């Protein structure tokens, strides 16, 4: 598995690619194996969140920090990417 730096802030999250996050999320949600170095950090972030939402993994420190940051804006981590994809 490739090692990426976890996303902790909104500013960092907004630098990620929405499509890659979504693709990774679906893979993680459906239990796929960890992404390799051929995948992006955006994909990896989505994969981690998909696994957490599906109950495969427990939320870690990075997940809780980002969740808290989004909570302060009144949304969740998944909503911005999905909203931007569905508006277009």
TORSELUM-168966 format. One line per field, with one value per residue (C-alpha): residue number from 1; residue in one letter; x, y, z. Coordinates in nm, 3 decimals. Last residue first. Layout:
N
doba [NUM,...]
vodren [A,...]
xx [X,...]
yy [Y,...]
zz [Z,...]
END
This chain:
88
doba [88,87,86,85,84,83,82,81,80,79,78,77,76,75,74,73,72,71,70,69,68,67,66,65,64,63,62,61,60,59,58,57,56,55,54,53,52,51,50,49,48,47,46,45,44,43,42,41,40,39,38,37,36,35,34,33,32,31,30,29,28,27,26,25,24,23,22,21,20,19,18,17,16,15,14,13,12,11,10,9,8,7,6,5,4,3,2,1]
vodren [X,X,X,X,X,X,X,X,X,X,X,X,X,X,X,X,X,X,X,X,X,X,X,X,X,X,X,X,X,X,X,X,X,X,X,X,X,X,X,X,X,X,X,X,X,X,X,X,X,X,X,X,X,X,X,X,X,X,X,X,X,X,X,X,X,X,X,X,X,X,X,X,X,X,X,X,X,X,X,X,X,X,X,X,X,X,X,X]
xx [-2.295,-2.476,-2.436,-2.054,-2.024,-2.276,-2.096,-1.758,-1.894,-2.115,-1.864,-1.676,-1.994,-2.163,-2.238,-1.908,-1.791,-1.886,-1.647,-1.355,-1.473,-1.494,-1.145,-1.010,-1.203,-1.075,-0.717,-0.735,-0.874,-1.230,-1.267,-1.222,-1.443,-1.763,-1.885,-1.838,-1.483,-1.391,-1.537,-1.346,-1.014,-1.082,-1.175,-0.847,-0.654,-0.818,-0.728,-0.370,-0.345,-0.328,-0.039,0.136,-0.106,-0.458,-0.549,-0.770,-1.132,-1.400,-1.701,-1.689,-1.317,-1.367,-1.664,-1.471,-1.168,-1.376,-1.542,-1.213,-1.065,-1.359,-1.337,-0.964,-0.794,-0.688,-1.013,-0.921,-0.597,-0.778,-1.044,-0.779,-0.654,-0.598,-0.378,-0.026,-0.001,0.159,0.120,0.000]
yy [2.000,2.019,1.646,1.646,1.960,1.823,1.488,1.646,1.893,1.634,1.363,1.544,1.657,1.998,2.275,2.461,2.372,2.013,2.016,2.093,1.833,1.567,1.663,1.618,1.294,1.142,1.243,1.091,0.759,0.653,0.275,0.053,-0.193,-0.020,0.087,0.455,0.388,0.191,0.461,0.728,0.550,0.491,0.856,0.972,0.716,0.836,1.197,1.092,0.948,0.588,0.408,0.383,0.113,0.132,-0.081,-0.383,-0.335,-0.352,-0.212,0.115,0.145,0.110,0.346,0.605,0.578,0.663,0.951,1.095,1.063,1.250,1.525,1.590,1.713,2.072,2.142,1.874,2.054,2.382,2.198,2.054,1.713,1.508,1.207,1.203,0.922,0.580,0.349,0.000]
zz [-1.317,-0.982,-0.906,-0.906,-0.693,-0.443,-0.421,-0.352,-0.098,0.078,0.164,0.441,0.615,0.624,0.879,0.839,1.192,1.122,0.826,1.057,1.310,1.038,0.927,1.279,1.335,1.011,1.089,1.440,1.319,1.243,1.282,0.979,0.788,0.899,0.554,0.642,0.762,0.450,0.227,0.415,0.369,-0.003,-0.053,0.102,-0.105,-0.425,-0.344,-0.254,-0.601,-0.714,-0.888,-0.550,-0.450,-0.315,-0.014,-0.095,-0.195,0.069,-0.118,0.072,-0.004,-0.378,-0.376,-0.175,-0.401,-0.708,-0.520,-0.398,-0.748,-0.896,-0.636,-0.687,-0.370,-0.301,-0.115,0.139,0.229,0.292,0.490,0.720,0.836,0.520,0.591,0.442,0.191,0.216,-0.080,0.000]
END
